[in-house]
Amino acid sequence: MVAKKTICFLLAFIKKTDSFNHPMKRYRKVSLVFLSISAFIGLVRGYRMTGYPDGNTILLPYSEQVIKDSLFSNYSILGWILFSLVGVFSLISIGLLLAKKRSYPYFIIVEGIFAIIFSLTNILLNGFSFIHLLLLPICIGMIVLGVLQTPREF
């Protein structure tokens, strides 16, 4: 239900402006979609890791050996880090983007860096999976879109 409302909101936002041909508006809209995907994944995976700290879930279970070899005793702390750095930070970036604050491109770049660090860490610990084919281009795209939208001051 929430995903359906989010998609409807994004489509209404995209249709609201007629001048889609201007590159900055196009970059902002694509950034909004990438940040929404990142926020959804960060919030869901972070919640799942905090809700099931032993790693036993139906959807994408986590290996017990991976957590035993790390500094942590369970996935709860990692879940809170993922929830806040990827999920909540994406929501803050979306708010700045919609408010058209001058600093929003920098937040998009930082969010892309956070997401790519978590994706690469997950690849190193658990191996490459299908979800990474979606996440890595989105992470790189966020960094590139943030750089393209950075104000030219000089």
CNS distance restraints for C-alpha pairs under 8 A (distance, minus, plus):
assign (resid   1 and name CA) (resid   5 and name CA) 6.36 0.50 0.50
assign (resid   2 and name CA) (resid   6 and name CA) 6.13 0.50 0.50
assign (resid   3 and name CA) (resid   7 and name CA) 6.16 0.50 0.50
assign (resid   4 and name CA) (resid   8 and name CA) 6.18 0.50 0.50
assign (resid   5 and name CA) (resid   9 and name CA) 6.08 0.50 0.50
assign (resid   6 and name CA) (resid  10 and name CA) 6.19 0.50 0.50
assign (resid   7 and name CA) (resid  11 and name CA) 6.16 0.50 0.50
assign (resid   8 and name CA) (resid  12 and name CA) 6.10 0.50 0.50
assign (resid   9 and name CA) (resid  13 and name CA) 6.10 0.50 0.50
assign (resid  10 and name CA) (resid  14 and name CA) 6.19 0.50 0.50
assign (resid  10 and name CA) (resid  33 and name CA) 7.38 0.50 0.50
assign (resid  11 and name CA) (resid  15 and name CA) 6.13 0.50 0.50
assign (resid  12 and name CA) (resid  16 and name CA) 5.93 0.50 0.50
assign (resid  13 and name CA) (resid  17 and name CA) 7.46 0.50 0.50
assign (resid  14 and name CA) (resid  29 and name CA) 6.74 0.50 0.50
assign (resid  19 and name CA) (resid  25 and name CA) 7.86 0.50 0.50
assign (resid  20 and name CA) (resid  25 and name CA) 6.34 0.50 0.50
assign (resid  20 and name CA) (resid  26 and name CA) 5.94 0.50 0.50
assign (resid  21 and name CA) (resid  25 and name CA) 7.64 0.50 0.50
assign (resid  21 and name CA) (resid  26 and name CA) 6.89 0.50 0.50
assign (resid  22 and name CA) (resid  26 and name CA) 6.34 0.50 0.50
assign (resid  23 and name CA) (resid  27 and name CA) 6.08 0.50 0.50
assign (resid  24 and name CA) (resid  28 and name CA) 6.15 0.50 0.50
assign (resid  24 and name CA) (resid 149 and name CA) 6.88 0.50 0.50
assign (resid  25 and name CA) (resid  29 and name CA) 6.20 0.50 0.50
assign (resid  26 and name CA) (resid  30 and name CA) 6.20 0.50 0.50
assign (resid  27 and name CA) (resid  31 and name CA) 5.96 0.50 0.50
assign (resid  27 and name CA) (resid 145 and name CA) 6.32 0.50 0.50
assign (resid  27 and name CA) (resid 148 and name CA) 7.90 0.50 0.50
assign (resid  27 and name CA) (resid 149 and name CA) 7.24 0.50 0.50
assign (resid  28 and name CA) (resid  32 and name CA) 6.09 0.50 0.50
assign (resid  28 and name CA) (resid  97 and name CA) 7.30 0.50 0.50
assign (resid  28 and name CA) (resid 149 and name CA) 7.91 0.50 0.50
assign (resid  29 and name CA) (resid  33 and name CA) 6.41 0.50 0.50
assign (resid  30 and name CA) (resid  34 and name CA) 6.23 0.50 0.50
assign (resid  31 and name CA) (resid  35 and name CA) 5.95 0.50 0.50
assign (resid  31 and name CA) (resid 108 and name CA) 7.68 0.50 0.50
assign (resid  31 and name CA) (resid 142 and name CA) 6.46 0.50 0.50
assign (resid  31 and name CA) (resid 145 and name CA) 6.62 0.50 0.50
assign (resid  31 and name CA) (resid 146 and name CA) 7.93 0.50 0.50
assign (resid  32 and name CA) (resid  36 and name CA) 6.03 0.50 0.50
assign (resid  32 and name CA) (resid  94 and name CA) 6.39 0.50 0.50
assign (resid  32 and name CA) (resid  97 and name CA) 7.49 0.50 0.50
assign (resid  33 and name CA) (resid  37 and name CA) 6.30 0.50 0.50
assign (resid  34 and name CA) (resid  38 and name CA) 6.16 0.50 0.50
assign (resid  34 and name CA) (resid 138 and name CA) 6.18 0.50 0.50
assign (resid  34 and name CA) (resid 141 and name CA) 7.88 0.50 0.50
assign (resid  34 and name CA) (resid 142 and name CA) 6.72 0.50 0.50
assign (resid  35 and name CA) (resid  39 and name CA) 5.94 0.50 0.50
assign (resid  35 and name CA) (resid  90 and name CA) 5.63 0.50 0.50
assign (resid  35 and name CA) (resid  91 and name CA) 7.58 0.50 0.50
assign (resid  35 and name CA) (resid  93 and name CA) 7.48 0.50 0.50
assign (resid  35 and name CA) (resid  94 and name CA) 6.60 0.50 0.50
assign (resid  35 and name CA) (resid 108 and name CA) 7.74 0.50 0.50
assign (resid  35 and name CA) (resid 142 and name CA) 7.68 0.50 0.50
assign (resid  36 and name CA) (resid  40 and name CA) 6.10 0.50 0.50
assign (resid  36 and name CA) (resid  90 and name CA) 7.18 0.50 0.50
assign (resid  36 and name CA) (resid  91 and name CA) 7.63 0.50 0.50
assign (resid  36 and name CA) (resid  94 and name CA) 7.54 0.50 0.50
assign (resid  37 and name CA) (resid  41 and name CA) 6.18 0.50 0.50
assign (resid  38 and name CA) (resid  42 and name CA) 5.91 0.50 0.50
assign (resid  38 and name CA) (resid  86 and name CA) 6.76 0.50 0.50
assign (resid  38 and name CA) (resid  87 and name CA) 6.77 0.50 0.50
assign (resid  38 and name CA) (resid  90 and name CA) 6.57 0.50 0.50
assign (resid  38 and name CA) (resid 115 and name CA) 7.52 0.50 0.50
assign (resid  39 and name CA) (resid  43 and name CA) 5.91 0.50 0.50
assign (resid  39 and name CA) (resid  86 and name CA) 6.29 0.50 0.50
assign (resid  39 and name CA) (resid  87 and name CA) 4.21 0.50 0.50
assign (resid  39 and name CA) (resid  88 and name CA) 6.81 0.50 0.50
assign (resid  39 and name CA) (resid  89 and name CA) 7.74 0.50 0.50
assign (resid  39 and name CA) (resid  90 and name CA) 5.03 0.50 0.50
assign (resid  39 and name CA) (resid  91 and name CA) 6.20 0.50 0.50
assign (resid  40 and name CA) (resid  44 and name CA) 6.03 0.50 0.50
assign (resid  40 and name CA) (resid  87 and name CA) 6.65 0.50 0.50
assign (resid  41 and name CA) (resid  45 and name CA) 5.85 0.50 0.50
assign (resid  41 and name CA) (resid  87 and name CA) 7.12 0.50 0.50
assign (resid  42 and name CA) (resid  46 and name CA) 5.72 0.50 0.50
assign (resid  42 and name CA) (resid  82 and name CA) 5.97 0.50 0.50
assign (resid  42 and name CA) (resid  83 and name CA) 5.43 0.50 0.50
assign (resid  42 and name CA) (resid  84 and name CA) 7.96 0.50 0.50
assign (resid  42 and name CA) (resid  86 and name CA) 4.97 0.50 0.50
assign (resid  42 and name CA) (resid  87 and name CA) 4.13 0.50 0.50
assign (resid  42 and name CA) (resid  88 and name CA) 7.88 0.50 0.50
assign (resid  43 and name CA) (resid  47 and name CA) 5.94 0.50 0.50
assign (resid  43 and name CA) (resid  82 and name CA) 7.59 0.50 0.50
assign (resid  43 and name CA) (resid  83 and name CA) 5.03 0.50 0.50
assign (resid  43 and name CA) (resid  84 and name CA) 7.90 0.50 0.50
assign (resid  43 and name CA) (resid  86 and name CA) 7.42 0.50 0.50
assign (resid  43 and name CA) (resid  87 and name CA) 4.55 0.50 0.50
assign (resid  43 and name CA) (resid  88 and name CA) 7.25 0.50 0.50
assign (resid  44 and name CA) (resid  48 and name CA) 6.04 0.50 0.50
assign (resid  44 and name CA) (resid  83 and name CA) 7.76 0.50 0.50
assign (resid  45 and name CA) (resid  49 and name CA) 6.08 0.50 0.50
assign (resid  45 and name CA) (resid  79 and name CA) 7.12 0.50 0.50
assign (resid  45 and name CA) (resid  82 and name CA) 7.45 0.50 0.50
assign (resid  45 and name CA) (resid  83 and name CA) 7.27 0.50 0.50
assign (resid  46 and name CA) (resid  50 and name CA) 6.25 0.50 0.50
assign (resid  46 and name CA) (resid  78 and name CA) 7.58 0.50 0.50
assign (resid  46 and name CA) (resid  79 and name CA) 4.12 0.50 0.50
assign (resid  46 and name CA) (resid  80 and name CA) 5.95 0.50 0.50
assign (resid  46 and name CA) (resid  81 and name CA) 7.45 0.50 0.50
assign (resid  46 and name CA) (resid  82 and name CA) 5.11 0.50 0.50
assign (resid  46 and name CA) (resid  83 and name CA) 4.23 0.50 0.50
assign (resid  46 and name CA) (resid  84 and name CA) 7.98 0.50 0.50
assign (resid  46 and name CA) (resid  87 and name CA) 7.71 0.50 0.50
assign (resid  47 and name CA) (resid  51 and name CA) 5.82 0.50 0.50
assign (resid  47 and name CA) (resid  79 and name CA) 6.38 0.50 0.50
assign (resid  47 and name CA) (resid  80 and name CA) 7.58 0.50 0.50
assign (resid  47 and name CA) (resid  83 and name CA) 6.59 0.50 0.50
assign (resid  48 and name CA) (resid  52 and name CA) 5.95 0.50 0.50
assign (resid  48 and name CA) (resid  79 and name CA) 7.24 0.50 0.50
assign (resid  49 and name CA) (resid  53 and name CA) 5.56 0.50 0.50
assign (resid  49 and name CA) (resid  55 and name CA) 6.88 0.50 0.50
assign (resid  49 and name CA) (resid  75 and name CA) 5.53 0.50 0.50
assign (resid  49 and name CA) (resid  76 and name CA) 5.71 0.50 0.50
assign (resid  49 and name CA) (resid  78 and name CA) 7.16 0.50 0.50
assign (resid  49 and name CA) (resid  79 and name CA) 4.55 0.50 0.50
assign (resid  49 and name CA) (resid  80 and name CA) 7.86 0.50 0.50
assign (resid  50 and name CA) (resid  75 and name CA) 6.50 0.50 0.50
assign (resid  50 and name CA) (resid  76 and name CA) 4.23 0.50 0.50
assign (resid  50 and name CA) (resid  77 and name CA) 7.18 0.50 0.50
assign (resid  50 and name CA) (resid  78 and name CA) 7.79 0.50 0.50
assign (resid  50 and name CA) (resid  79 and name CA) 4.97 0.50 0.50
assign (resid  50 and name CA) (resid  80 and name CA) 6.53 0.50 0.50
assign (resid  51 and name CA) (resid  76 and name CA) 7.43 0.50 0.50
assign (resid  52 and name CA) (resid  56 and name CA) 6.46 0.50 0.50
assign (resid  52 and name CA) (resid  57 and name CA) 6.75 0.50 0.50
assign (resid  52 and name CA) (resid  75 and name CA) 7.58 0.50 0.50
assign (resid  52 and name CA) (resid  76 and name CA) 7.51 0.50 0.50
assign (resid  53 and name CA) (resid  74 and name CA) 5.31 0.50 0.50
assign (resid  53 and name CA) (resid  75 and name CA) 4.53 0.50 0.50
assign (resid  53 and name CA) (resid  76 and name CA) 4.81 0.50 0.50
assign (resid  54 and name CA) (resid  64 and name CA) 7.45 0.50 0.50
assign (resid  54 and name CA) (resid  74 and name CA) 5.76 0.50 0.50
assign (resid  54 and name CA) (resid  75 and name CA) 6.42 0.50 0.50
assign (resid  55 and name CA) (resid  61 and name CA) 5.80 0.50 0.50
assign (resid  55 and name CA) (resid  62 and name CA) 4.73 0.50 0.50
assign (resid  55 and name CA) (resid  63 and name CA) 6.71 0.50 0.50
assign (resid  55 and name CA) (resid  64 and name CA) 6.91 0.50 0.50
assign (resid  55 and name CA) (resid  74 and name CA) 7.73 0.50 0.50
assign (resid  55 and name CA) (resid  75 and name CA) 6.64 0.50 0.50
assign (resid  56 and name CA) (resid  61 and name CA) 5.48 0.50 0.50
assign (resid  56 and name CA) (resid  62 and name CA) 6.62 0.50 0.50
assign (resid  57 and name CA) (resid  61 and name CA) 5.09 0.50 0.50
assign (resid  57 and name CA) (resid  62 and name CA) 7.76 0.50 0.50
assign (resid  62 and name CA) (resid  66 and name CA) 7.83 0.50 0.50
assign (resid  63 and name CA) (resid  67 and name CA) 7.07 0.50 0.50
assign (resid  63 and name CA) (resid 126 and name CA) 7.78 0.50 0.50
assign (resid  64 and name CA) (resid  68 and name CA) 6.31 0.50 0.50
assign (resid  65 and name CA) (resid  69 and name CA) 6.26 0.50 0.50
assign (resid  66 and name CA) (resid  70 and name CA) 6.52 0.50 0.50
assign (resid  66 and name CA) (resid 125 and name CA) 6.67 0.50 0.50
assign (resid  66 and name CA) (resid 126 and name CA) 7.69 0.50 0.50
assign (resid  67 and name CA) (resid  71 and name CA) 7.62 0.50 0.50
assign (resid  67 and name CA) (resid  72 and name CA) 6.35 0.50 0.50
assign (resid  67 and name CA) (resid  73 and name CA) 6.50 0.50 0.50
assign (resid  67 and name CA) (resid  74 and name CA) 6.27 0.50 0.50
assign (resid  67 and name CA) (resid  75 and name CA) 7.22 0.50 0.50
assign (resid  68 and name CA) (resid  72 and name CA) 7.41 0.50 0.50
assign (resid  68 and name CA) (resid  73 and name CA) 6.76 0.50 0.50
assign (resid  72 and name CA) (resid  77 and name CA) 7.60 0.50 0.50
assign (resid  75 and name CA) (resid  79 and name CA) 5.99 0.50 0.50
assign (resid  76 and name CA) (resid  80 and name CA) 6.40 0.50 0.50
assign (resid  77 and name CA) (resid  81 and name CA) 6.30 0.50 0.50
assign (resid  78 and name CA) (resid  82 and name CA) 6.11 0.50 0.50
assign (resid  79 and name CA) (resid  83 and name CA) 5.87 0.50 0.50
assign (resid  80 and name CA) (resid  84 and name CA) 6.05 0.50 0.50
assign (resid  81 and name CA) (resid  85 and name CA) 5.81 0.50 0.50
assign (resid  81 and name CA) (resid  86 and name CA) 7.96 0.50 0.50
assign (resid  82 and name CA) (resid  86 and name CA) 5.47 0.50 0.50
assign (resid  82 and name CA) (resid  87 and name CA) 6.83 0.50 0.50
assign (resid  82 and name CA) (resid 118 and name CA) 7.86 0.50 0.50
assign (resid  83 and name CA) (resid  87 and name CA) 4.90 0.50 0.50
assign (resid  83 and name CA) (resid  88 and name CA) 6.39 0.50 0.50
assign (resid  84 and name CA) (resid  88 and name CA) 4.81 0.50 0.50
assign (resid  84 and name CA) (resid  89 and name CA) 6.25 0.50 0.50
assign (resid  85 and name CA) (resid  89 and name CA) 5.34 0.50 0.50
assign (resid  85 and name CA) (resid  90 and name CA) 7.83 0.50 0.50
assign (resid  85 and name CA) (resid 111 and name CA) 7.79 0.50 0.50
assign (resid  85 and name CA) (resid 114 and name CA) 6.82 0.50 0.50
assign (resid  86 and name CA) (resid  90 and name CA) 5.85 0.50 0.50
assign (resid  86 and name CA) (resid 111 and name CA) 6.67 0.50 0.50
assign (resid  86 and name CA) (resid 114 and name CA) 6.50 0.50 0.50
assign (resid  86 and name CA) (resid 115 and name CA) 6.21 0.50 0.50
assign (resid  87 and name CA) (resid  91 and name CA) 6.52 0.50 0.50
assign (resid  88 and name CA) (resid  92 and name CA) 6.29 0.50 0.50
assign (resid  89 and name CA) (resid  93 and name CA) 6.12 0.50 0.50
assign (resid  89 and name CA) (resid 111 and name CA) 6.89 0.50 0.50
assign (resid  90 and name CA) (resid  94 and name CA) 6.11 0.50 0.50
assign (resid  90 and name CA) (resid 108 and name CA) 7.93 0.50 0.50
assign (resid  90 and name CA) (resid 111 and name CA) 6.48 0.50 0.50
assign (resid  91 and name CA) (resid  95 and name CA) 6.23 0.50 0.50
assign (resid  92 and name CA) (resid  96 and name CA) 6.30 0.50 0.50
assign (resid  93 and name CA) (resid  97 and name CA) 6.05 0.50 0.50
assign (resid  93 and name CA) (resid 104 and name CA) 6.22 0.50 0.50
assign (resid  93 and name CA) (resid 107 and name CA) 5.69 0.50 0.50
assign (resid  93 and name CA) (resid 108 and name CA) 6.33 0.50 0.50
assign (resid  93 and name CA) (resid 111 and name CA) 7.89 0.50 0.50
assign (resid  94 and name CA) (resid  98 and name CA) 6.10 0.50 0.50
assign (resid  95 and name CA) (resid  99 and name CA) 6.10 0.50 0.50
assign (resid  96 and name CA) (resid 100 and name CA) 5.95 0.50 0.50
assign (resid  96 and name CA) (resid 101 and name CA) 5.44 0.50 0.50
assign (resid  96 and name CA) (resid 103 and name CA) 7.53 0.50 0.50
assign (resid  96 and name CA) (resid 104 and name CA) 5.35 0.50 0.50
assign (resid  97 and name CA) (resid 101 and name CA) 6.46 0.50 0.50
assign (resid  97 and name CA) (resid 104 and name CA) 5.42 0.50 0.50
assign (resid  97 and name CA) (resid 105 and name CA) 7.90 0.50 0.50
assign (resid 100 and name CA) (resid 104 and name CA) 7.13 0.50 0.50
assign (resid 102 and name CA) (resid 151 and name CA) 7.63 0.50 0.50
assign (resid 103 and name CA) (resid 107 and name CA) 6.73 0.50 0.50
assign (resid 104 and name CA) (resid 108 and name CA) 6.30 0.50 0.50
assign (resid 105 and name CA) (resid 109 and name CA) 6.30 0.50 0.50
assign (resid 105 and name CA) (resid 145 and name CA) 7.77 0.50 0.50
assign (resid 105 and name CA) (resid 146 and name CA) 4.46 0.50 0.50
assign (resid 105 and name CA) (resid 147 and name CA) 6.85 0.50 0.50
assign (resid 105 and name CA) (resid 149 and name CA) 5.71 0.50 0.50
assign (resid 105 and name CA) (resid 150 and name CA) 5.39 0.50 0.50
assign (resid 106 and name CA) (resid 110 and name CA) 6.24 0.50 0.50
assign (resid 106 and name CA) (resid 146 and name CA) 6.29 0.50 0.50
assign (resid 106 and name CA) (resid 147 and name CA) 7.82 0.50 0.50
assign (resid 106 and name CA) (resid 150 and name CA) 7.05 0.50 0.50
assign (resid 107 and name CA) (resid 111 and name CA) 6.00 0.50 0.50
assign (resid 107 and name CA) (resid 146 and name CA) 7.77 0.50 0.50
assign (resid 108 and name CA) (resid 112 and name CA) 6.15 0.50 0.50
assign (resid 108 and name CA) (resid 142 and name CA) 6.05 0.50 0.50
assign (resid 108 and name CA) (resid 143 and name CA) 6.64 0.50 0.50
assign (resid 108 and name CA) (resid 145 and name CA) 7.71 0.50 0.50
assign (resid 108 and name CA) (resid 146 and name CA) 5.25 0.50 0.50
assign (resid 109 and name CA) (resid 113 and name CA) 6.31 0.50 0.50
assign (resid 109 and name CA) (resid 142 and name CA) 6.20 0.50 0.50
assign (resid 109 and name CA) (resid 143 and name CA) 4.49 0.50 0.50
assign (resid 109 and name CA) (resid 144 and name CA) 7.58 0.50 0.50
assign (resid 109 and name CA) (resid 145 and name CA) 7.78 0.50 0.50
assign (resid 109 and name CA) (resid 146 and name CA) 5.00 0.50 0.50
assign (resid 109 and name CA) (resid 147 and name CA) 6.95 0.50 0.50
assign (resid 110 and name CA) (resid 114 and name CA) 6.19 0.50 0.50
assign (resid 110 and name CA) (resid 143 and name CA) 7.57 0.50 0.50
assign (resid 111 and name CA) (resid 115 and name CA) 6.10 0.50 0.50
assign (resid 111 and name CA) (resid 142 and name CA) 7.49 0.50 0.50
assign (resid 111 and name CA) (resid 143 and name CA) 7.91 0.50 0.50
assign (resid 112 and name CA) (resid 116 and name CA) 6.06 0.50 0.50
assign (resid 112 and name CA) (resid 138 and name CA) 7.96 0.50 0.50
assign (resid 112 and name CA) (resid 139 and name CA) 4.74 0.50 0.50
assign (resid 112 and name CA) (resid 140 and name CA) 6.55 0.50 0.50
assign (resid 112 and name CA) (resid 141 and name CA) 7.72 0.50 0.50
assign (resid 112 and name CA) (resid 142 and name CA) 5.08 0.50 0.50
assign (resid 112 and name CA) (resid 143 and name CA) 5.16 0.50 0.50
assign (resid 113 and name CA) (resid 117 and name CA) 6.10 0.50 0.50
assign (resid 113 and name CA) (resid 139 and name CA) 7.13 0.50 0.50
assign (resid 113 and name CA) (resid 143 and name CA) 7.01 0.50 0.50
assign (resid 114 and name CA) (resid 118 and name CA) 6.35 0.50 0.50
assign (resid 115 and name CA) (resid 119 and name CA) 6.09 0.50 0.50
assign (resid 115 and name CA) (resid 139 and name CA) 5.98 0.50 0.50
assign (resid 116 and name CA) (resid 120 and name CA) 5.97 0.50 0.50
assign (resid 116 and name CA) (resid 135 and name CA) 7.99 0.50 0.50
assign (resid 116 and name CA) (resid 136 and name CA) 6.55 0.50 0.50
assign (resid 116 and name CA) (resid 139 and name CA) 5.51 0.50 0.50
assign (resid 116 and name CA) (resid 140 and name CA) 7.42 0.50 0.50
assign (resid 117 and name CA) (resid 121 and name CA) 6.04 0.50 0.50
assign (resid 118 and name CA) (resid 122 and name CA) 6.08 0.50 0.50
assign (resid 119 and name CA) (resid 123 and name CA) 6.21 0.50 0.50
assign (resid 119 and name CA) (resid 132 and name CA) 7.04 0.50 0.50
assign (resid 119 and name CA) (resid 135 and name CA) 7.24 0.50 0.50
assign (resid 119 and name CA) (resid 136 and name CA) 7.05 0.50 0.50
assign (resid 120 and name CA) (resid 124 and name CA) 6.17 0.50 0.50
assign (resid 121 and name CA) (resid 125 and name CA) 6.18 0.50 0.50
assign (resid 122 and name CA) (resid 126 and name CA) 5.64 0.50 0.50
assign (resid 122 and name CA) (resid 127 and name CA) 7.03 0.50 0.50
assign (resid 123 and name CA) (resid 127 and name CA) 4.52 0.50 0.50
assign (resid 123 and name CA) (resid 128 and name CA) 5.04 0.50 0.50
assign (resid 123 and name CA) (resid 129 and name CA) 7.74 0.50 0.50
assign (resid 123 and name CA) (resid 132 and name CA) 7.93 0.50 0.50
assign (resid 124 and name CA) (resid 128 and name CA) 7.87 0.50 0.50
assign (resid 128 and name CA) (resid 132 and name CA) 6.66 0.50 0.50
assign (resid 129 and name CA) (resid 133 and name CA) 7.52 0.50 0.50
assign (resid 130 and name CA) (resid 134 and name CA) 7.41 0.50 0.50
assign (resid 131 and name CA) (resid 135 and name CA) 6.25 0.50 0.50
assign (resid 132 and name CA) (resid 136 and name CA) 5.67 0.50 0.50
assign (resid 133 and name CA) (resid 137 and name CA) 7.06 0.50 0.50
assign (resid 134 and name CA) (resid 138 and name CA) 6.58 0.50 0.50
assign (resid 135 and name CA) (resid 139 and name CA) 6.09 0.50 0.50
assign (resid 136 and name CA) (resid 140 and name CA) 6.20 0.50 0.50
assign (resid 137 and name CA) (resid 141 and name CA) 5.81 0.50 0.50
assign (resid 138 and name CA) (resid 142 and name CA) 6.09 0.50 0.50
assign (resid 139 and name CA) (resid 143 and name CA) 6.55 0.50 0.50
assign (resid 140 and name CA) (resid 144 and name CA) 6.26 0.50 0.50
assign (resid 141 and name CA) (resid 145 and name CA) 5.91 0.50 0.50
assign (resid 142 and name CA) (resid 146 and name CA) 5.98 0.50 0.50
assign (resid 143 and name CA) (resid 147 and name CA) 6.29 0.50 0.50
assign (resid 144 and name CA) (resid 148 and name CA) 6.20 0.50 0.50
assign (resid 145 and name CA) (resid 149 and name CA) 6.17 0.50 0.50
assign (resid 146 and name CA) (resid 150 and name CA) 6.14 0.50 0.50
